[in-house]
Amino acid sequence: MKSTLAICSSYLLAVFILMAGSMSHAAEDIRTERVHFKKGTSGAVVEGTIKGYQVVDYVLNAREGQQMQASLATKNTATYFNILAPGETEQAMFNGSMDENQYEGILPKSGDYKIRVYMMRSAARRNEVAPYRLEININAVASTSEAPSNDALVPGTEFHATGSIPCSMTRGQTIGTCDFGVVRSGNGGGTVTISKGDGGKRVIFFENGNATGYDQSQADTGKFSASKEADLSIIRIGDERYEIPDAVVFGG
């Protein structure tokens, strides 16, 4: 009997050691990099590559109530990102494999957020390689005292204002109009969501009255550019063109 117990104990100990070694190896496969925004900007673009079971945690500090936008572009269709709230190590508040690698939302708490880039197990087993481009923007959300007194939400929407702007979807196309909604964060900052003619959406980010980027997805290959003509922002994304007056993001 004692011999049997000794054998069982030795077997369980060996299994535990093996499991511990596996867990340690898995932890070593997660590389951590802290993201810093350049002075005067509210976002960053990170480019990298993972292979097989490699995982990268991009860590950045943010405050409760701030608005985050994050998008991942990659040719490897099995590569995604999750977002983990401060203090979390496994439970994700956002899962890119379920939401097409596009996140936009108000952050629930202050602290270090992890944007975890990884490959699905089926592709990782094949030791596939995935180059990627991760774009992150964090905008301050204005408090009630900072927002204009007349900048209330449009009833039944999340927007401070809705309307239409001049736009075209292809080069050489006659300028038409697109419906939009804007969420303002104060001081010329905010997010403008535009309804495209094909039923899709285009989200453009503003800071200090200037367009700073857009919700680039895997399907987007167009170059982003923005210029000002008086109080009008002219924005080009590939063949797309949008004309957004300052009043959209400043209010008034």
Protein Blocks (a to p, Z undefined) as FASTA:
>chain_A
ZZmmmmmmmmmmmmmmmmmmmmmmmmmmpccddddddehiabdcdddddehjbccddddd
ddehiacddddddfblkbccddddehiakbccbdfklnoopacdddfbgcdddddddddf
klmmnopacdddddddddddddfklpcfklcccehiabfbdcdddddfbehiacdddddd
dddebjhiacdddddfkopacddddeehiafbdcddfklmbdcddddehjaccddehjbc
cdddfklmngZZ
